[in-house]
Amino acid sequence: MLRFIWSTIYVAVGVAAGCASAFALIQRAGLEPPDPGMPWQSRAAALAGPNAFYVRAHYLLEGRLPPAPSQLGEATADTDSDGRPLTGGCSYLIASTGPLPRWWSLGVVEPAGMVPAPRAAAAKDATLQTTADSDTAVHEADGSVTVAAASRPQPGNWLKLPDRRNFTLIYSALPSGPKPLDPPFAIKRGPCL
């Protein structure tokens, strides 16, 4: 009987270790900075490489379909341009640093498991804005775009942030040029609560 118990524990620990290592590999597979010195990380180049299976698994674990490499590029940022984690307790200024592609989108996403249960209050909030894109953003005279990200409404382009929780910015764009994706936005932290 003791041998059966130890065998079961041994198999259970092996399965748990295998699942944990697979999950860690899926979360890190193909993640690389498209532009050194910027806070953005992308899996766009890895979607066509040898790690494509793990990269697709990452998207599927998040409940999303992976973007088609030739049709849409995507990058994420969990930190500002100075390397500090993005949190809803601070405000941010997201400014374009170069030419913008024909179509682009910026969105705010909370990590899985961090979404608050009472959605009724959020549904009543008519000012809820979690995305900005090339069709809705107000451009400056020189073609640049500046987006304020804060938990309270801001003038101009505004992204609503979750209150005092970490979040991720997602940048999506139509690929242009030789690079599959090059996010042209810097993220600067503003005042914190």
Helices and strands as residue ranges (DSSP letters): H 2-28, E 41-42, G 45-48, H 52-61, E 73-77, E 90-96, E 104-109, H 120-124, E 131-133, E 146-150, E 157-160, E 168-173, E 185-192
